[in-house]
Amino acid sequence: MTNPLLQLKALGQSVWYDNIDRSQLVSGQFKRLLDEDGICGVTANPTIFEKSISSGHAYDEQINQLIREGKSTNEIYEALIIQDIRTVADILRPIYDSANRQDGLVSLEVSPDLAHDTEGTLSEVRRFWKMVDRPNLMIKIPGTPEGIPAVLQALTEGINVNITLIFSISTYRQVAEAFISALEARRTAGEDISHMASVASFFVSRVDTLVDKLLEDKVKATSNTTEQQHLKSLEGKAAIANARLVYQDFKKIFNTPRFAALKQAGAYVQRPLWASTSTKNPAYRDVLYAEELIGPDTVDTMPLETIENFRDHGRVRLSIEDNLEEAHQVFDALEKIGIHYDQVTKQLQDEGVQKFADSFHTLFEGIAEKRKAIETQQVKS
């Protein structure tokens, strides 16, 4: 049987791997995902690095060496992630060279503590871009109000950007506008735009996680059976509806005369990237979001479990534009019962920034503890 993951490419969707783990790089597992499953890009975030570095012993030798060299906790963290990012970038380089520089990319995120600091974000973006020194690097910048001006400037400077933590259609539009404006600025300045790569990372499953909880609260608050049934009928609908409506905006924005002029000059579209496509609710099909958001000019970044599940039983069809009328109706119905789209998406973005910040701090604490233990040992010896 044909691997369902390989079938996605024929429908215009790239699959990226939402994970970096040095043990997988050493064992060859990562390379097998590229060769056997057609994985053609990688994303990472503070939560992923925290799990990878804190679990197992793949990083211990380097951490111990850096501690003995007297490196600070931040220097240790950056040395670890820069080595992994460079390794992955080099493995992906043949894909990058053969895919018009739109796949074969690896994403590295700026500190979540800078999510509301435009200048601080830009400073770290420039520093990471120079430190990694790979053309197939993408720097991840959150789509916060303060992050979007940094996105515009970084792209204008020729830095590939993955805009992360996008939950709302209005934020998506601002992100797409920043991308197009940056390309126009580069073109006006006589700079090359054919090498520029950017994705808009639109988060999926977390929308259902929050909306379903709000619906459950409303079910518990009423004894009206008919009302309870109506509320339950809306569960598991918001996330896919949200992404499908964003895709409609993507098509409109990148099929205008304005972008056509940039395309003629060599530009590629900024693809929507479906993030958080693992299924959080065990009552739902474990490849639900991956199956329902398949379409041209999109990327789905999947964790290992979702990749394995989709390889085993994923059903492939062009699904991204299914039930568009129902998608609008879902949000109309939610609004009528007091679940407001803007409030939900704002809460999700705020929580997303905080979750990444928590993981970032946990990772630093873990490195600091190891550093302290080794320094104590050195003193004793």
N, C-alpha and C positions, 0 to 999 in steps of 0.2 A: 504493500500500500504506500502511496505517496505521503510523505511527511506534510501534514497540514500547514506547518510553519513555512515550508518552502512554497506552498501555493499562494501565500499572501502577496509575494512579490509580483505575481502576475496581475494582481488587482491594484497594484500601485502602492502597497503599504510596506514600509520597512519595519523590521523588528529589531529593537535594540535591547541590550541586557541591562537591567536596573540593578547593578551590583558590581563591586570590585572587591575581590578577595585574593590576597597574595597566594594563599594555599592552592587556589584554583589555577592561578597563573603558573605556579611551579609544577603542579601535577599534570598539566595539559588539558584539564577539564574545560577551561575557557576556550582554548583553541578548537576543541571538538565542537563547542556550540557554534563557532563560526563555520567550520567545515561541514558539519552534519545538519545543522538547523538553519543555516543562512542568517544567523545573527550578524548585523552589520553596523553596530554602534554600541556605545556604552554610556550610561548615566550613573552618577553617584551623588550622594548628599551626606551631610554630617551623620545622619542616623546609620547609613550603610557603613561608613568608615568606623563609626563607634563599635558596631557589631563585629566587623571584620577584625579590627585591631584587638578588641577585648576578648574575643573567643579564639581558642587555640593558641599556638605558639609560633606562627609563621613570622611574626614581627619581632619576637623577643630578642633575637641576636642583634638586629639593627638598633633596637631601642637601647639595649645594654651598652652597645658601642658608643652611641650618641651621648648617653648619660656619662660614660667614662671620659668623653671628650669635653664634658662640662656644658653641654648644650642646654638651653632653657626648654621648658615644656613646649612653648610655641615653636621653637626651632626643631624640636623632635617631631612634633606633629607635622610640620610642613615637609620635613625631610622624608617622612614615611609616605605621605600622600603624593608628593612630587615624584618619588621613585615609581610608585604604582601607576600614576597617570602617564608618565613617560613610557613605561613598559607597555601599557595597553595601547597607547598612541602608536608605538612602533609596530606592534602586532597588527593593528588596524590599517596601517599606512597603505598596503596594497589595495585594500577596499576603497580607501579614500581616493587614491590615484585613478582608479578605474570607474568611479561613480560620480564623476564631475564634481568631486569635492563636497558632495552633499550627504554621503554616508561615510562610514569609516571614521567617525568622530567620537571623541571621549569628552565628557563634561565634568568640570571641576567647579564646585560651588564656593562662592565667597562666604566669609563668616556670617552666619545668621544674625549676629550681634550688630551687623551693619545694615540690616534690612530697612532702617529708617534714617540712614545717613548717606546721602547722595555722594558727597565728596569722599567719604571714607570708603564707600563701595568702589568708586572709580579708582582710587589709589590702589586698592587690593586687586582689582581687575588687571590693571596695568602691570602690577608686580608679578602676579601669577602668570600672565601672558609671557612675560620675559623669562621668568624662572623655568617654566616648562619648555618653552622654545620648540614647539611643535605646531605645524600649520593646521593639523587636524584636531586641535584643542578647541573646545567650547567653554566659555566661562558662564556659569549659571548665576543669574541675577534675579532676585525675587521681583514679581510684578506689583510691588507696593507703590504707593504714590511717590515715594522718594526713590524707588528703584528704577522707575521708567525713565526719568531724565538721564540716569546713569546708563541705561540701555541705549538710548539715543546717542550719547556721546561715545560710548565704547564702539558701537557699530560704525559711527562716523570715522573713528580712528582705525577701522579695518580689523577689529577684533571680533571673532565669531562669538555669538551670544545665544545661550539657551535661557529664555525667560521662564522662570519657574513659579510655582504657587499661583497659577491663574485659575480662578474659580468662576468669574463672572464674564458675561458677554461684553459688558462695558470695558472691563480691564483688557480683554482680548483686543478690542478695537483700538485702544490706546497703544497696545504693544505692536500691533500691525502698523499703525500710523508711525510709530517711532522707527520701525524697520524701513519703511518706504522713504520716510524723510531723510534717514541716514544715507540711504543709497543715492537719493537725489543730491544730497550735499557732497558726497564723494564724486559723483558724476560731474557736477558743476566745477569741482576743484580739479578735474582731470585725473582722478584716481580710479584704479581698477575696481570694478564691482563684480566681476565674474567669479572671483574666488570666495565671495562672502557666503557664509552659511549661518542660518539662524533657525531655531525652532521655538514655537510658543507652547510651553508645557501646560496643558490644560488638565487639571486633576479631576478624576472621575469618581471612584468609589466612595471617597469621603463625603461626597454630596449626599449619596443615599444613606450613609451612616448617620449623618445629622438629621436629614429630613425624616427618615424612618423613625428615629427616636422622638421627634416632635409629633409625628403622627400617632405613635404608640401612646404618648402622653394624653393626646386628645381622645383616643379610644377609651382609655381608662377613666376619662373625665365625664363620659356620657353613658347613659344606660339605654339610649335609643339604638335598637338593633340596626335599623336602616342606616343611621348615621355612622355607626361603627363599620358596617360593610363598605360604605363609601370611603371612609378614611383608609381602611385596609386595602382597598383597590388601588390606592395611590402609592403604596409602598413599593420600593424598588424601581420606580419610574423616573425619578428626577434626574439622576446622574446621566443616563443615556440620552434623555431628552435634551439636557443642557449641552452635551457634547455635539449632538446632531444639529442643534440650532447654531452653535458656534461654527460648525463646518459650512453652513449656509452663508454665514458672514464671510468666512474665508474665501469661498468661491466668488462672492460679489466683489470683495476688496481686490482680489488678485486677477480679476477679469475686467478691469477698467482701463481706459486709454492711458490713464496716469501710469499704471504699472506696465502696460504694454510698451511704453517708451523705455522703461528700465530693462525690460526683458530683451528688447532689441539690442540694448547695450551689453547684454550678457548676464543679466541678473536672473537668479532663481527665486522661486517663491519661498516665503517663510512658512514651513509646513507646521500644521498643528501636530503636537506630540501628545498622545494620550498617556498621562501619568497616573499612577495609583490605579492600575487596572486589575490588580489582584482582588478577588472577591472576599470581602470582610465578613459577610453574613453567610453562615453555613447553610441557611435555607435556600440560598440562590445557587444556580449552576456555577461551578468553580471557574468556568471560562466565560461567564456571562458578558463581561465588559469587552473582552478581547473579541468575542464573536460578533457583537452588535455594533462595533465601531470600525468596520473594515471599509476602506475606500481609498481612492487615488490621492496621492500627495499627502499622505499621513504617515506618522510614525507611532508605533506602540512600543513603549519600553516596559518590559516584563521582568519580574523577579523570577528566580529559578523555578519555583514551584509552579507558577503560571505557564512558563515555557514547557515544563514537563507535562503538565495537564493538557495543554493545547496540542502538543505533539501526539499525545495519546488519544484524545477524543475531540479535538477542536473541529467544529463544522465551519467550513469556509464558504462565504457568499458575500456579494457586494451589499453591505447592510447599512452603511452610514446614512443613507437617505430614506430608510424605511420609516413609515409612520410619522411623517413630519407634522401632519395636522394634529395628531395625538400629542406630539411634543409640546406644541403651543397650548393645547388643552390642559396638559398636566400642570403647567405653571399658572394658568388661569384658575384652575381648581384649587391649587395650593393657596393662592392669594385670597380667594374667597373665604377660606377657613382660617385665615390669619397667619399663614406661614409665608413670610415675605422674602422674596428672592434676594433683594439687596442685603437684608439683615443676615440671611443664611450665608451668602458668599463672603460677606465681610467677616463674619465669625470664623469661617473656615480658613480664610487667609491669615487672620490673627493667630488662630490655633496652630496653623501650619508653621508659621515663623517661630512660634514658641516651642513646638515639638523639636524642630531642628536645633534651636538654641539649647534646649535641654540635653539633647544627644551630644552636642558640641561640648558642653560643659562637663558632662559625664566622662567623655573621652579624655578631656584635659585632666580631670581629677584622677583618672586611672593612670595616665602617664606620670602625673606628679607623684602618685603613690609609689610607682615602680622606681622613679628617680630617687625618691627619699630613701627607699629600702636599700638601693644599691650604694648610695652615698654613705649611709650608715654602716654598711658592710665594709666599704673602703676604709672608713675611719677605724673600725675595729681591727682590720687587718694591717 
